[in-house]
Amino acid sequence: MIGGQLQSSEFGLQLRSFMVVNVATNRYGVAKLIVAPTLAEGANYTTIAAALTAASSGDTIFIRPGTYTENPTMKGGVNLCTFDCDAQTPNVTIIGKCTHNTAGTVTCSGIRFQTNSDYCIVNSGSAASNLILLDCYINAPNSSAINFTSSSSSAQINLIRCYGDLGTTGIKFFDQTSPGVLNAIYSPLINSGLSTTASTASAGITRFLFSLVNFPVTTSSTNTFEGNFSRFDTSSLAVTCLTIGGSGNNTLKLCELNSFSASSISIGSSLAAYHNNINSTGSNVVTGAGTYYYAGNVYGNNATPNTTTRTPEYLDAGTIIVQGGPYITSGSGSPNGVITAPKGSIYMRTDGSSSSTRAYSNTNGGTTWTAFTTVA
């Protein structure tokens, strides 16, 4: 400075302290890797893909507000984060397919992922790829949202405090064929497009914890399904909430299910359901040819479970059941040759119309039930 005047060299030095310089060291920016729609916005990259190419494991890419239409491939150990984190009215939107197929963990924070006539989230390949979406918005206006196909049993997709929406018919929220784990935790997943297409899982573990699910879910093959402290509500669709066909250790605990006129649950394999509120306006709230292990459930609208095999475990609807001993149960139709129960158990038929069809006693500890005459 000469005579109180700022010389050009000094001005340039001060100006550089507020600029991002696109060099490997990037000593002059607030972060090493910054993406914005234009470099004039204080960024050193204008696409997420370019920033990922320059990034190394341990880096975080900061994304300035804007819409980015691209299909970036994630890099293990490199995180994506918005400068202004707001998931439901997002400042940052990625329209396209974001793929994680390498080993390592990637955490994405505050981003809206939006479909572009294809999945917006993909976990594929054979590596132990762990994708964590934290406070993100998964928007599916024109295609199914999540495709989880990694062949690694250590692969994961974790939705934590995420908001999701299916915006049209004929699409699903997720499709899981991976032996890995798909978790939804504290995540409301809605269905404004009223799609009746079931999200599917045929392998691995699919788990919902403290979440809202407004679309049907179907499991098959080796999948394990777990629902805890969650609400499954397809009452606006009048379709079954959960169709359980996977051979894993399927459990449903402390959940609420609403399906309007359809059964809330259909079991093709087995399901252990404890202390749930299960509702249907139809006659049977739980159906299917599988085995239903139950205790402490409440069935709304006078609906009853009607699976091929029903096995109570200690407590159901306020009735105390002695382990291994006889119990009292009920359902539609005759239990003879259908329901297995301890010898001496009593079955009360909800559709019985005559004095000899209202109640049955199990006589052999198997599926043989004998009707006894009740007072007319």
N, C-alpha and C positions, 0 to 999 in steps of 0.2 A: 504494500500500500504506500503510495507517494502522495503527500499533500492531502491526505484524507480520501484519495480516490482509489478505488479497487482496480488493480491492474488486471488485464485479461488473463494472465496465467493464474492468478489467485482465484478469479471468478470460475475458471475452468475446473480448478481443484475442488471448490465448493460445490459446483454443479455435479461433478462426478460422485460426490458423496450421497447424492439423492437418486442416482441412476443405477439401473441394473446393467451390468456389462456382461455380454455373452462370451465369457471365457471360462476355462475349467475351474479356476479358483473363485471367480465371482465375488471379490472382496467388497464390492460396493453396494450390493443389494441387501434387502432385509432377509432374504433367503437365497440359497444356492440355486434352486430351480423354481421358476415362477412362470406360469402360463397365463396368457391373456389373449383376447381376440386380436389385439395389435400390440406391437412392441412399444408403441408410444404410451401404453398404460403401465409402464414400469415392469415389463416382463422381459425374459430372455428367450421365450419360446411362444409360438402361436398355436401349437397343437400339443395335445397330451402325449401323442405317440412320439414326437420329437424329444420331449422332455424325458420320456421313459428310455429312449435310446441313449441319452446322455447320463442317465442316473446309474448309481451303483447301490448295492445292498446297504441299507442303513439310511438312505436318503428319504426325504419327504418332498413331494412335489406339491407346491401350493398353487391353487387355481383361482384366478380372479373371476369376478362375475361375468357370465356370458353363456352362450349356447355353443356346444362343440359337437359337430356332426362328424363322427369318426368311429373307427373300430379298433381301439387300442388293445394291445396284448400286454398284460401286467408282467411285472418283473418281481420275482421273489425278493422280499426284504425292502421293497420300495413302496411307500405309502402315498395315497392321494388324499389331499385335504383342501377344503375351500378356505379362502380368507374370511369370508362371512358365512358362518355355518348356520343354515336354516333349511331343514329338510323338507318341510311341507309347503313353504313358499320359496322355493330354492333360488339362490343366486347363481348356481352353477348347474347346468343340465348337459349330460352327455347323451346324445341321440345316436344309438348304434350298439354294436356288440362289444362288450368288454370281456376279454377272455383271460383266465388264469390257468396256465398249464405247466408251470415250472415249480420246482421245490421251493418251499419257504412260505412265509406269511405275508399277505398284503392286507392292509387296513385302509378302508375308504371311509371318509367322514364328511357328512353334510352334503352329499351329492345326490342329485336326481338322475337316476338311470332310466332312460326311456327307450322303448322298443322302436325299431325302424324296420318293420315288417320282418323281424327276426328276433331271437332272444336278445335281451339286453345284458344278461349275466350268464356266463358260461364258465364252468370249472371242468376241464377236460384233460386228456393225456393220461400219463401213468405215474406222475410224480406225486409226492405228498404235498399237495397244494392246499393251503389254508386261506380262504377268503373271508375277511371280516368286514361286514357292512355296518357301520355305526352311525345312527341318526341319519340314515339315508331314506330316500323316497324312490320306490321301485314302481314306475308307471308303465302300464301295458295297454296303450290305446289301440294297438293294431296287431299284436302278436303275443304268444305266450312269453312269459318273463324270464324264467330261470331254467337252465339246462345243466344238470349235474351228471356227468358221464365218466369222471375220472375213474380209472381202474384201480387206484390205490385205496386201500382200506383206511389209510391215514389222512385222506383228503377230507376237507370240511368246507361247508358254507355256513356262516353264522350271521343271522340277521338279528341285530341287537338294537332295540328301540327304533326299528324301521317302520315306515308306513308304506303299504302297498295297495295298488288298485288295478283290478281288471276292468278295462274300459269298454269292452265290446263282447259280443257273444262268440262262442266257438273257440275260445282260447283258455289256457290253463295257467295257473300261477307258477307251478314248477313241474318238472319231469325228472325224476331221479332214478338212474340205473346204476349209480355208483355204490360200491360197498362202503363208502365213507359215511359221514354224518352231516345231516342237514338240520340245523337248529333255528327256530324262530323264538326269540325271547323278548318279552315286553313289546310285541309288534302287532298293531292292528292291520290286518290284511283284508281289505274290503273288496266289493264286487259291484261297482256302480253300473257296469254293463250287463249285469244279470246273466253271466255265462254259467251254463249248467254243465260245462265240460269239466270232468274231474281232474284235479292234479293227481299225478301218479307216482308211485314209488315201488320198485320191484327188487331193491337190494338195500343194504346198509341200514342205517337208523334214521328215522324221521321223527323229530321231536318238537313239540309245541309247549312252551312254558309261559304262562301269564300272557297269552296272546288271544286275539280275536281272529276267527277264520270264517269268512262269508262265502266260501265255495266248497264243493264236495271234494273229498279226498278218497282215493282208492289205492290200496296196497295189495301186493301180490308177491309170488315167488318167495325169496328169502328175507324180505323186508321185516324190520322190527318197528312198530309204531308206538310212540309214547306221547300221551297227552296229559298235562298236569296244570291245574289252575287256569284252564283256558275255556273259551266259549266258542263252540262250533255252531253257527247259526245259518241254516239254509232255508229258513221259513219263507223268505220271499221267492224262493225257487221251487219249493215243494218237492225237493229231492232229498235222498238220504245223505246225511252229513258225512258219515264214515262207512266205507265198505272195506272190511278188514279181511284180506286174503293171504297176507304174508305169514310165513311159518315161524317168525321170530317170537320173542317174549313180549307180546302186545299188551299194553296196559293203558288204562284210562282212570285217572284219579282226580277227584275234586273238580270236575268239569261240568259245564252246562251245555246241553245239546237241544236244539230246536229245529224241527224239520217240517212243520205244518202237517200235511196229510200223509206224508211218506214216513216210513220207519226212520228213526234217527240213526240207528246202527244196523248194518247187515254184516253178519259174521260168517265167513266161509272157512276160516281156520279156527282160531281161538282168541279170546279176548278176556282179560281180567279187568273188571270194572268195579271200582270201589268208591262209594260216597259221591256219586254223581247225581245231577238233576237232569233227567232224560225225558224229553217231551215230544209228543206227537198227538195230533187229533185223530189219527187212525187207530184201529183196534190193537195193533201190535207195534210197540215202540222199538223192540229189538228183534230182528229176524235173522234167518239164515240157517244153513246146514251145519254150522260149526258148533264149537263148545263155548258157552257163556259162563264164566266164573264171576260171581257177583256177591257183593256185600254192601249194605248200607245205602243202596241207590233209591232215589225217589222218582216215580214215574208219574208224569202229569197227564191230565185229561182222561184218567181211568184207563190208559193204555197199559198193556202188559207185555212182558218179553215172551217170545214164542220161537226160540231157536230149537234146533233138533235136540241138543243136549244142554241142560242147565244144571250147573253145579254150585249151590250156595256155599259160602265159606264164612262161617261164624255168625254174621249179622246181615240181615236184609230187610229193609223197610220197617225197622223197629222190632222184628221178631228175633228172639235169641235162639240160636241154633247150636246144639252141642256137637262139637267136632266128632265126626264119624257116626253120630247117632241119627235117629229119625228126625224129620222136620216136616213143616207144613208149607206147601207151595201152591201155586195156582197157575192157570193158563187156559187158552182156548183149545178145545178138542180133547180127545181121550189121550191119556199119557201111556196107555198100554202098548208095549213094544216100541216106545219112542223115548221116554225119559228114564234115565237111570237114577235110582235113589236108594238110600239105606232101607232095609226091611222095617216095616211099620210106619213109614212116612205116609202123610196124607196129602192128597192132591185135590184141590177144589176147582172144579171146572167153571170158568166164567161164562160159558155159553150153554151150560147144561139146562135142559128144559123140563126134564121129568125127574121123578124121585129116584130113579136108578142111574141117572147120568150126572148128578151134581157133585158126587164125591167118590174118591177111589183110595184104596189102601195098597201100599206096595207089599207084596207077599214073599219076595225072594231076594231082595237086595240087588235086583237087577232092573229089568224093564217090565216085569210082570206086575200089573195092577188089577185089583179086583174091585168092581163097583159095589157100593153098599147102598141100601135103600135109605133115603132120608125122608123126613116128615114132609108130606105134600103141602 
